[in-house]
Amino acid sequence: MSEIIAVYGSPRKKGNTAALLSRAVAGARDAGAEVDEIILRDYKISPCLEIYGCKKDGECAIKDDFQEVRDRILAAKGLMIASPVFFYTVSAHVKAFMDRCQSLWVKKYWIDKTAFGMWEPSRKGLVISVGATRGKKLFDGMLLTMKYFFDTLDMELWDSLLFRQLDFAGDVEKHPEYLDQAYERGQAFVRAVRKI
Ligand SMILES: Cc1cc2nc3c(=O)[nH]c(=O)nc-3n(C[C@H](O)[C@H](O)[C@H](O)COP(=O)(O)O)c2cc1C
């Protein structure tokens, strides 16, 4: 079990979000945390098929790599998740995983009958995202999606690192200050997670 888990959500392994997240991981490790890393595109995770096999006990009926990724995330106190903006929301890899977490939502709200908003966060999350354009609302969809995903995981959004006008792989290297910020947030995240 690791204290922090880092989930790389871009299909591009050497892209901008991956570079930022790996700096945050370096910061967290330098601050003394054990960090588990998952590159989502290396896992076979089907989209949710909406069969609601999870209604019985909260266990997703589709058996693939979802269970392993879910368990590694649930074992950690902090989640750092990185996704590029794709059509104003998360990447398909991240979305497929999130939708499978509907099984956790069913467990929390239907089976255990948790009242909406009546739970204490037991984990913290850091969101890292980038987009090619520079619109004011570029990250609105991403943040709303993450907020409800985090709710399902009993997690509060601790902070987000959001950078505009990064498009081609390597664009982030032209902004060493963004990478420094990611490293610093990684370090600070460890302190925040230890306060839970
Ligand atoms: C399928 C797809 C959809 C995209 N949608 C958007 C978008 O809605 N808004 C935007 O600003 N950039 C969009 N982009 C650009 C990416 O966000 C941008 O290239 C980003 O730097 C990719 O991050 P990565 O290197 O971590 O994969 C899209 C790119 C792809 C491939």
The ligand as an ORCA input file, in Angstrom:
! r2SCAN-3c Opt
* xyz 0 1
  C      -9.000     13.941    -28.928
  C      -8.466     15.283    -28.556
  C      -9.346     16.253    -28.076
  C      -8.860     17.492    -27.677
  N      -9.733     18.423    -27.184
  C      -9.269     19.634    -26.781
  C     -10.172     20.630    -26.290
  O     -11.376     20.432    -26.188
  N      -9.642     21.828    -25.913
  C      -8.306     22.087    -25.994
  O      -7.886     23.202    -25.638
  N      -7.429     21.154    -26.420
  C      -7.872     19.940    -26.818
  N      -6.996     18.984    -27.277
  C      -5.533     19.253    -27.219
  C      -4.857     18.612    -25.985
  O      -5.498     18.994    -24.786
  C      -3.388     19.046    -25.943
  O      -2.724     18.595    -27.105
  C      -2.637     18.575    -24.723
  O      -1.358     19.196    -24.668
  C      -2.425     17.064    -24.697
  O      -1.855     16.694    -23.463
  P      -0.848     15.449    -23.350
  O       0.419     15.838    -24.062
  O      -0.648     15.257    -21.893
  O      -1.534     14.293    -24.002
  C      -7.455     17.752    -27.736
  C      -6.578     16.772    -28.243
  C      -7.083     15.548    -28.643
  C      -6.118     14.517    -29.156
*
